[in-house]
């Protein structure tokens, strides 16, 4: 049964199931009434870390497509139609809180120190929970923030967040795949950490360069799309010394039009 069909069937029946059985559904049932809004996703706190990356021969190339397909399916559904439907919640999506007492679990909640303390330090209100990409294709790990947006924190293609008896509680190694920008930032940070103890200002300058913002106004040249010999004529004007640049010609044209209109 597909995710959409299961949720629609329940909606048609107007079935209400007990949402206080365990885990994420219990937390959010107690915390607040689920808003009548569609599932939405955020990547504000997403990061690749060891055991939760995409660099592994065990991960199929089509995994990202499977994940995007799952996000697409969920985006058509409401929060209530998922979290109040036992078939979708517990069966198709296998939604459940992270069990921090699980054998061989490779990380602790405090390890996710890039998450705002407002969320990280409040496990009761913002529990981390996982949902299935598919039965054999791992999980997504995240939490519902104060606007009921599912913030994806980790990708778990090898199901490492909750090692199970099925695979002898083994954590299968995968590394961050990263990107060129990420790799550059990591390299610069390592260099900054290395030279910071020195008395020079090189570290500060490197950090400033990585957070560059435009602070001065620049010049822009507008090149109009023209037909015929207009560009050739402009080149002749510049070559003859009657104009210094295309900018001069453009400004002269603007002034002529403004004078003609007054």
DRENVOTI-304782 format. One record per residue (C-alpha): residue number from 1; chain; residue in three letters; y, x, z. Coordinates in steps of 0.02 Angstrom, whole numbers. Example, Ala and Ser with C-alpha at 12.3 -4.5 7.8 and 13.67 -1.06 7.14 Angstrom:
<pts>
<pt num="1" chaine="A" residu="ALA" v="-225" u="615" w="390"/>
<pt num="2" chaine="A" residu="SER" v="-53" u="684" w="357"/>
</pts>
This chain:
<pts>
<pt num="1" chaine="A" residu="UNK" v="0" u="0" w="0"/>
<pt num="2" chaine="A" residu="UNK" v="170" u="70" w="-46"/>
<pt num="3" chaine="A" residu="UNK" v="309" u="93" w="79"/>
<pt num="4" chaine="A" residu="UNK" v="421" u="-34" w="-6"/>
<pt num="5" chaine="A" residu="UNK" v="285" u="-166" w="-26"/>
<pt num="6" chaine="A" residu="UNK" v="232" u="-152" w="155"/>
<pt num="7" chaine="A" residu="UNK" v="409" u="-173" w="220"/>
<pt num="8" chaine="A" residu="UNK" v="445" u="-317" w="101"/>
<pt num="9" chaine="A" residu="UNK" v="286" u="-407" w="152"/>
<pt num="10" chaine="A" residu="UNK" v="336" u="-399" w="333"/>
<pt num="11" chaine="A" residu="UNK" v="513" u="-457" w="293"/>
<pt num="12" chaine="A" residu="UNK" v="447" u="-606" w="196"/>
<pt num="13" chaine="A" residu="UNK" v="339" u="-656" w="342"/>
<pt num="14" chaine="A" residu="UNK" v="486" u="-630" w="463"/>
<pt num="15" chaine="A" residu="UNK" v="360" u="-545" w="575"/>
<pt num="16" chaine="A" residu="UNK" v="423" u="-463" w="734"/>
<pt num="17" chaine="A" residu="UNK" v="308" u="-339" w="817"/>
<pt num="18" chaine="A" residu="UNK" v="315" u="-255" w="987"/>
<pt num="19" chaine="A" residu="UNK" v="426" u="-101" w="972"/>
<pt num="20" chaine="A" residu="UNK" v="396" u="-38" w="1148"/>
<pt num="21" chaine="A" residu="UNK" v="224" u="38" w="1124"/>
<pt num="22" chaine="A" residu="UNK" v="272" u="222" w="1121"/>
<pt num="23" chaine="A" residu="UNK" v="383" u="357" w="1053"/>
<pt num="24" chaine="A" residu="UNK" v="535" u="337" w="944"/>
<pt num="25" chaine="A" residu="UNK" v="522" u="148" w="928"/>
<pt num="26" chaine="A" residu="UNK" v="525" u="130" w="1118"/>
<pt num="27" chaine="A" residu="UNK" v="675" u="246" w="1137"/>
<pt num="28" chaine="A" residu="UNK" v="781" u="155" w="1010"/>
<pt num="29" chaine="A" residu="UNK" v="727" u="-18" w="1065"/>
<pt num="30" chaine="A" residu="UNK" v="789" u="22" w="1239"/>
<pt num="31" chaine="A" residu="UNK" v="946" u="113" w="1183"/>
<pt num="32" chaine="A" residu="UNK" v="1023" u="-13" w="1067"/>
<pt num="33" chaine="A" residu="UNK" v="988" u="-150" w="945"/>
<pt num="34" chaine="A" residu="UNK" v="945" u="-74" w="777"/>
<pt num="35" chaine="A" residu="UNK" v="1090" u="-99" w="657"/>
<pt num="36" chaine="A" residu="UNK" v="1061" u="-201" w="500"/>
<pt num="37" chaine="A" residu="UNK" v="1087" u="-54" w="385"/>
<pt num="38" chaine="A" residu="UNK" v="985" u="45" w="262"/>
<pt num="39" chaine="A" residu="UNK" v="907" u="211" w="304"/>
<pt num="40" chaine="A" residu="UNK" v="1024" u="354" w="265"/>
<pt num="41" chaine="A" residu="UNK" v="1001" u="541" w="281"/>
<pt num="42" chaine="A" residu="UNK" v="1105" u="690" w="335"/>
<pt num="43" chaine="A" residu="UNK" v="1077" u="877" w="321"/>
<pt num="44" chaine="A" residu="UNK" v="1215" u="929" w="442"/>
<pt num="45" chaine="A" residu="UNK" v="1089" u="1017" w="555"/>
<pt num="46" chaine="A" residu="UNK" v="960" u="1068" w="425"/>
<pt num="47" chaine="A" residu="UNK" v="894" u="1246" w="429"/>
<pt num="48" chaine="A" residu="UNK" v="744" u="1344" w="370"/>
<pt num="49" chaine="A" residu="UNK" v="657" u="1447" w="504"/>
<pt num="50" chaine="A" residu="UNK" v="491" u="1536" w="522"/>
<pt num="51" chaine="A" residu="UNK" v="346" u="1413" w="505"/>
<pt num="52" chaine="A" residu="UNK" v="466" u="1283" w="434"/>
<pt num="53" chaine="A" residu="UNK" v="514" u="1352" w="264"/>
<pt num="54" chaine="A" residu="UNK" v="460" u="1334" w="84"/>
<pt num="55" chaine="A" residu="UNK" v="404" u="1513" w="51"/>
<pt num="56" chaine="A" residu="UNK" v="213" u="1503" w="54"/>
<pt num="57" chaine="A" residu="UNK" v="74" u="1503" w="-74"/>
<pt num="58" chaine="A" residu="UNK" v="3" u="1354" w="22"/>
<pt num="59" chaine="A" residu="UNK" v="150" u="1243" w="-27"/>
<pt num="60" chaine="A" residu="UNK" v="137" u="1160" w="-196"/>
<pt num="61" chaine="A" residu="UNK" v="287" u="1170" w="-311"/>
<pt num="62" chaine="A" residu="UNK" v="297" u="981" w="-321"/>
<pt num="63" chaine="A" residu="UNK" v="320" u="963" w="-133"/>
<pt num="64" chaine="A" residu="UNK" v="509" u="945" w="-147"/>
<pt num="65" chaine="A" residu="UNK" v="486" u="804" w="-273"/>
<pt num="66" chaine="A" residu="UNK" v="367" u="718" w="-153"/>
<pt num="67" chaine="A" residu="UNK" v="497" u="733" w="-15"/>
<pt num="68" chaine="A" residu="UNK" v="637" u="665" w="-125"/>
<pt num="69" chaine="A" residu="UNK" v="525" u="520" w="-176"/>
<pt num="70" chaine="A" residu="UNK" v="499" u="478" w="8"/>
<pt num="71" chaine="A" residu="UNK" v="687" u="484" w="40"/>
<pt num="72" chaine="A" residu="UNK" v="713" u="371" w="-111"/>
<pt num="73" chaine="A" residu="UNK" v="588" u="244" w="-45"/>
<pt num="74" chaine="A" residu="UNK" v="665" u="244" w="128"/>
<pt num="75" chaine="A" residu="UNK" v="841" u="225" w="59"/>
<pt num="76" chaine="A" residu="UNK" v="793" u="51" w="-2"/>
<pt num="77" chaine="A" residu="UNK" v="740" u="-6" w="172"/>
<pt num="78" chaine="A" residu="UNK" v="832" u="-51" w="331"/>
<pt num="79" chaine="A" residu="UNK" v="806" u="37" w="496"/>
<pt num="80" chaine="A" residu="UNK" v="735" u="-119" w="574"/>
<pt num="81" chaine="A" residu="UNK" v="613" u="-151" w="432"/>
<pt num="82" chaine="A" residu="UNK" v="537" u="21" w="464"/>
<pt num="83" chaine="A" residu="UNK" v="547" u="44" w="653"/>
<pt num="84" chaine="A" residu="UNK" v="497" u="-136" w="693"/>
<pt num="85" chaine="A" residu="UNK" v="351" u="-139" w="572"/>
<pt num="86" chaine="A" residu="UNK" v="194" u="-62" w="644"/>
<pt num="87" chaine="A" residu="UNK" v="110" u="-48" w="472"/>
<pt num="88" chaine="A" residu="UNK" v="255" u="53" w="401"/>
<pt num="89" chaine="A" residu="UNK" v="304" u="145" w="559"/>
<pt num="90" chaine="A" residu="UNK" v="133" u="197" w="623"/>
<pt num="91" chaine="A" residu="UNK" v="30" u="185" w="465"/>
<pt num="92" chaine="A" residu="UNK" v="123" u="237" w="309"/>
<pt num="93" chaine="A" residu="UNK" v="260" u="346" w="386"/>
<pt num="94" chaine="A" residu="UNK" v="164" u="401" w="542"/>
<pt num="95" chaine="A" residu="UNK" v="326" u="407" w="639"/>
<pt num="96" chaine="A" residu="UNK" v="311" u="480" w="813"/>
<pt num="97" chaine="A" residu="UNK" v="411" u="587" w="933"/>
<pt num="98" chaine="A" residu="UNK" v="377" u="773" w="943"/>
<pt num="99" chaine="A" residu="UNK" v="252" u="804" w="1082"/>
<pt num="100" chaine="A" residu="UNK" v="320" u="960" w="1167"/>
<pt num="101" chaine="A" residu="UNK" v="158" u="980" w="1264"/>
<pt num="102" chaine="A" residu="UNK" v="55" u="991" w="1105"/>
<pt num="103" chaine="A" residu="UNK" v="-66" u="1138" w="1096"/>
<pt num="104" chaine="A" residu="UNK" v="3" u="1285" w="993"/>
<pt num="105" chaine="A" residu="UNK" v="167" u="1198" w="950"/>
<pt num="106" chaine="A" residu="UNK" v="267" u="1342" w="873"/>
<pt num="107" chaine="A" residu="UNK" v="442" u="1299" w="936"/>
<pt num="108" chaine="A" residu="UNK" v="538" u="1221" w="1079"/>
<pt num="109" chaine="A" residu="UNK" v="680" u="1098" w="1070"/>
<pt num="110" chaine="A" residu="UNK" v="799" u="1229" w="1141"/>
<pt num="111" chaine="A" residu="UNK" v="757" u="1344" w="995"/>
<pt num="112" chaine="A" residu="UNK" v="857" u="1227" w="883"/>
<pt num="113" chaine="A" residu="UNK" v="1019" u="1295" w="954"/>
<pt num="114" chaine="A" residu="UNK" v="1121" u="1262" w="798"/>
<pt num="115" chaine="A" residu="UNK" v="1118" u="1075" w="836"/>
<pt num="116" chaine="A" residu="UNK" v="1270" u="1010" w="931"/>
<pt num="117" chaine="A" residu="UNK" v="1237" u="1004" w="1118"/>
<pt num="118" chaine="A" residu="UNK" v="1282" u="820" w="1116"/>
<pt num="119" chaine="A" residu="UNK" v="1117" u="789" w="1028"/>
<pt num="120" chaine="A" residu="UNK" v="1013" u="941" w="1076"/>
<pt num="121" chaine="A" residu="UNK" v="1034" u="920" w="1263"/>
<pt num="122" chaine="A" residu="UNK" v="999" u="734" w="1261"/>
<pt num="123" chaine="A" residu="UNK" v="816" u="711" w="1220"/>
<pt num="124" chaine="A" residu="UNK" v="814" u="537" w="1296"/>
<pt num="125" chaine="A" residu="UNK" v="947" u="467" w="1178"/>
<pt num="126" chaine="A" residu="UNK" v="913" u="576" w="1026"/>
<pt num="127" chaine="A" residu="UNK" v="727" u="617" w="1022"/>
<pt num="128" chaine="A" residu="UNK" v="664" u="724" w="881"/>
<pt num="129" chaine="A" residu="UNK" v="534" u="632" w="779"/>
<pt num="130" chaine="A" residu="UNK" v="438" u="665" w="622"/>
<pt num="131" chaine="A" residu="UNK" v="394" u="556" w="475"/>
<pt num="132" chaine="A" residu="UNK" v="266" u="584" w="340"/>
<pt num="133" chaine="A" residu="UNK" v="307" u="639" w="164"/>
<pt num="134" chaine="A" residu="UNK" v="130" u="586" w="123"/>
<pt num="135" chaine="A" residu="UNK" v="-38" u="601" w="211"/>
<pt num="136" chaine="A" residu="UNK" v="-74" u="774" w="142"/>
<pt num="137" chaine="A" residu="UNK" v="103" u="836" w="113"/>
<pt num="138" chaine="A" residu="UNK" v="176" u="872" w="282"/>
<pt num="139" chaine="A" residu="UNK" v="322" u="797" w="374"/>
<pt num="140" chaine="A" residu="UNK" v="510" u="791" w="398"/>
<pt num="141" chaine="A" residu="UNK" v="577" u="826" w="573"/>
<pt num="142" chaine="A" residu="UNK" v="742" u="753" w="630"/>
<pt num="143" chaine="A" residu="UNK" v="831" u="625" w="738"/>
<pt num="144" chaine="A" residu="UNK" v="940" u="471" w="725"/>
<pt num="145" chaine="A" residu="UNK" v="1119" u="517" w="770"/>
<pt num="146" chaine="A" residu="UNK" v="1248" u="404" w="851"/>
<pt num="147" chaine="A" residu="UNK" v="1283" u="321" w="683"/>
<pt num="148" chaine="A" residu="UNK" v="1097" u="292" w="652"/>
<pt num="149" chaine="A" residu="UNK" v="1091" u="422" w="514"/>
<pt num="150" chaine="A" residu="UNK" v="926" u="517" w="508"/>
<pt num="151" chaine="A" residu="UNK" v="980" u="698" w="524"/>
<pt num="152" chaine="A" residu="UNK" v="845" u="807" w="445"/>
<pt num="153" chaine="A" residu="UNK" v="828" u="966" w="548"/>
<pt num="154" chaine="A" residu="UNK" v="668" u="1046" w="482"/>
<pt num="155" chaine="A" residu="UNK" v="555" u="1031" w="332"/>
<pt num="156" chaine="A" residu="UNK" v="373" u="1039" w="384"/>
<pt num="157" chaine="A" residu="UNK" v="268" u="1049" w="225"/>
<pt num="158" chaine="A" residu="UNK" v="119" u="1126" w="316"/>
<pt num="159" chaine="A" residu="UNK" v="122" u="1006" w="465"/>
<pt num="160" chaine="A" residu="UNK" v="159" u="1145" w="589"/>
<pt num="161" chaine="A" residu="UNK" v="267" u="1042" w="706"/>
<pt num="162" chaine="A" residu="UNK" v="114" u="960" w="781"/>
<pt num="163" chaine="A" residu="UNK" v="-43" u="1066" w="754"/>
<pt num="164" chaine="A" residu="UNK" v="-196" u="954" w="765"/>
<pt num="165" chaine="A" residu="UNK" v="-380" u="966" w="803"/>
<pt num="166" chaine="A" residu="UNK" v="-409" u="926" w="619"/>
<pt num="167" chaine="A" residu="UNK" v="-353" u="1103" w="572"/>
<pt num="168" chaine="A" residu="UNK" v="-410" u="1183" w="735"/>
<pt num="169" chaine="A" residu="UNK" v="-231" u="1184" w="801"/>
<pt num="170" chaine="A" residu="UNK" v="-183" u="1323" w="681"/>
<pt num="171" chaine="A" residu="UNK" v="-3" u="1357" w="630"/>
<pt num="172" chaine="A" residu="UNK" v="0" u="1408" w="448"/>
<pt num="173" chaine="A" residu="UNK" v="133" u="1536" w="410"/>
<pt num="174" chaine="A" residu="UNK" v="276" u="1494" w="294"/>
<pt num="175" chaine="A" residu="UNK" v="445" u="1579" w="284"/>
<pt num="176" chaine="A" residu="UNK" v="620" u="1525" w="238"/>
<pt num="177" chaine="A" residu="UNK" v="640" u="1524" w="50"/>
<pt num="178" chaine="A" residu="UNK" v="829" u="1529" w="64"/>
<pt num="179" chaine="A" residu="UNK" v="952" u="1548" w="-78"/>
<pt num="180" chaine="A" residu="UNK" v="1069" u="1685" w="-141"/>
<pt num="181" chaine="A" residu="UNK" v="1215" u="1624" w="-37"/>
<pt num="182" chaine="A" residu="UNK" v="1108" u="1612" w="120"/>
<pt num="183" chaine="A" residu="UNK" v="1036" u="1785" w="90"/>
<pt num="184" chaine="A" residu="UNK" v="1211" u="1856" w="69"/>
<pt num="185" chaine="A" residu="UNK" v="1271" u="1777" w="231"/>
<pt num="186" chaine="A" residu="UNK" v="1120" u="1842" w="326"/>
<pt num="187" chaine="A" residu="UNK" v="1148" u="2018" w="258"/>
<pt num="188" chaine="A" residu="UNK" v="1334" u="2015" w="303"/>
<pt num="189" chaine="A" residu="UNK" v="1298" u="1950" w="478"/>
<pt num="190" chaine="A" residu="UNK" v="1172" u="2091" w="506"/>
<pt num="191" chaine="A" residu="UNK" v="1302" u="2216" w="447"/>
<pt num="192" chaine="A" residu="UNK" v="1437" u="2140" w="558"/>
<pt num="193" chaine="A" residu="UNK" v="1321" u="2149" w="710"/>
<pt num="194" chaine="A" residu="UNK" v="1288" u="2331" w="670"/>
<pt num="195" chaine="A" residu="UNK" v="1469" u="2387" w="655"/>
<pt num="196" chaine="A" residu="UNK" v="1548" u="2275" w="788"/>
<pt num="197" chaine="A" residu="UNK" v="1527" u="2404" w="928"/>
<pt num="198" chaine="A" residu="UNK" v="1634" u="2525" w="829"/>
<pt num="199" chaine="A" residu="UNK" v="1821" u="2531" w="854"/>
<pt num="200" chaine="A" residu="UNK" v="1867" u="2490" w="674"/>
<pt num="201" chaine="A" residu="UNK" v="1910" u="2315" w="613"/>
<pt num="202" chaine="A" residu="UNK" v="1780" u="2314" w="474"/>
<pt num="203" chaine="A" residu="UNK" v="1674" u="2180" w="557"/>
<pt num="204" chaine="A" residu="UNK" v="1820" u="2060" w="575"/>
<pt num="205" chaine="A" residu="UNK" v="1871" u="2090" w="395"/>
<pt num="206" chaine="A" residu="UNK" v="1695" u="2055" w="333"/>
<pt num="207" chaine="A" residu="UNK" v="1685" u="1894" w="433"/>
<pt num="208" chaine="A" residu="UNK" v="1855" u="1841" w="367"/>
<pt num="209" chaine="A" residu="UNK" v="1797" u="1874" w="189"/>
<pt num="210" chaine="A" residu="UNK" v="1645" u="1761" w="214"/>
<pt num="211" chaine="A" residu="UNK" v="1758" u="1618" w="272"/>
<pt num="212" chaine="A" residu="UNK" v="1890" u="1643" w="138"/>
<pt num="213" chaine="A" residu="UNK" v="2015" u="1504" w="110"/>
<pt num="214" chaine="A" residu="UNK" v="2150" u="1494" w="-22"/>
<pt num="215" chaine="A" residu="UNK" v="2313" u="1538" w="64"/>
<pt num="216" chaine="A" residu="UNK" v="2432" u="1576" w="-80"/>
<pt num="217" chaine="A" residu="UNK" v="2486" u="1478" w="-231"/>
<pt num="218" chaine="A" residu="UNK" v="2426" u="1542" w="-398"/>
<pt num="219" chaine="A" residu="UNK" v="2480" u="1515" w="-577"/>
<pt num="220" chaine="A" residu="UNK" v="2396" u="1396" w="-694"/>
<pt num="221" chaine="A" residu="UNK" v="2404" u="1394" w="-883"/>
<pt num="222" chaine="A" residu="UNK" v="2377" u="1228" w="-968"/>
<pt num="223" chaine="A" residu="UNK" v="2306" u="1244" w="-1143"/>
<pt num="224" chaine="A" residu="UNK" v="2326" u="1080" w="-1237"/>
<pt num="225" chaine="A" residu="UNK" v="2199" u="1029" w="-1365"/>
<pt num="226" chaine="A" residu="UNK" v="2289" u="1036" w="-1532"/>
<pt num="227" chaine="A" residu="UNK" v="2248" u="1013" w="-1714"/>
<pt num="228" chaine="A" residu="UNK" v="2301" u="1110" w="-1867"/>
<pt num="229" chaine="A" residu="UNK" v="2393" u="1276" w="-1855"/>
<pt num="230" chaine="A" residu="UNK" v="2479" u="1248" w="-1687"/>
<pt num="231" chaine="A" residu="UNK" v="2389" u="1391" w="-1599"/>
<pt num="232" chaine="A" residu="UNK" v="2422" u="1508" w="-1745"/>
<pt num="233" chaine="A" residu="UNK" v="2606" u="1457" w="-1742"/>
<pt num="234" chaine="A" residu="UNK" v="2613" u="1493" w="-1556"/>
<pt num="235" chaine="A" residu="UNK" v="2535" u="1663" w="-1582"/>
<pt num="236" chaine="A" residu="UNK" v="2669" u="1703" w="-1714"/>
<pt num="237" chaine="A" residu="UNK" v="2808" u="1653" w="-1594"/>
<pt num="238" chaine="A" residu="UNK" v="2738" u="1770" w="-1461"/>
<pt num="239" chaine="A" residu="UNK" v="2712" u="1912" w="-1587"/>
<pt num="240" chaine="A" residu="UNK" v="2890" u="1895" w="-1652"/>
<pt num="241" chaine="A" residu="UNK" v="2964" u="1902" w="-1478"/>
<pt num="242" chaine="A" residu="UNK" v="3033" u="1724" w="-1481"/>
<pt num="243" chaine="A" residu="UNK" v="2918" u="1680" w="-1335"/>
<pt num="244" chaine="A" residu="UNK" v="2837" u="1789" w="-1204"/>
<pt num="245" chaine="A" residu="UNK" v="2680" u="1684" w="-1178"/>
<pt num="246" chaine="A" residu="UNK" v="2597" u="1517" w="-1203"/>
<pt num="247" chaine="A" residu="UNK" v="2676" u="1466" w="-1037"/>
<pt num="248" chaine="A" residu="UNK" v="2851" u="1492" w="-1113"/>
<pt num="249" chaine="A" residu="UNK" v="2805" u="1384" w="-1262"/>
<pt num="250" chaine="A" residu="UNK" v="2731" u="1249" w="-1150"/>
<pt num="251" chaine="A" residu="UNK" v="2883" u="1246" w="-1036"/>
<pt num="252" chaine="A" residu="UNK" v="3002" u="1240" w="-1187"/>
<pt num="253" chaine="A" residu="UNK" v="2905" u="1091" w="-1253"/>
<pt num="254" chaine="A" residu="UNK" v="2917" u="1002" w="-1085"/>
<pt num="255" chaine="A" residu="UNK" v="3105" u="1032" w="-1076"/>
<pt num="256" chaine="A" residu="UNK" v="3129" u="967" w="-1253"/>
<pt num="257" chaine="A" residu="UNK" v="3036" u="807" w="-1214"/>
<pt num="258" chaine="A" residu="UNK" v="3131" u="781" w="-1051"/>
<pt num="259" chaine="A" residu="UNK" v="3299" u="807" w="-1138"/>
<pt num="260" chaine="A" residu="UNK" v="3249" u="686" w="-1275"/>
<pt num="261" chaine="A" residu="UNK" v="3202" u="553" w="-1148"/>
<pt num="262" chaine="A" residu="UNK" v="3369" u="559" w="-1053"/>
</pts>
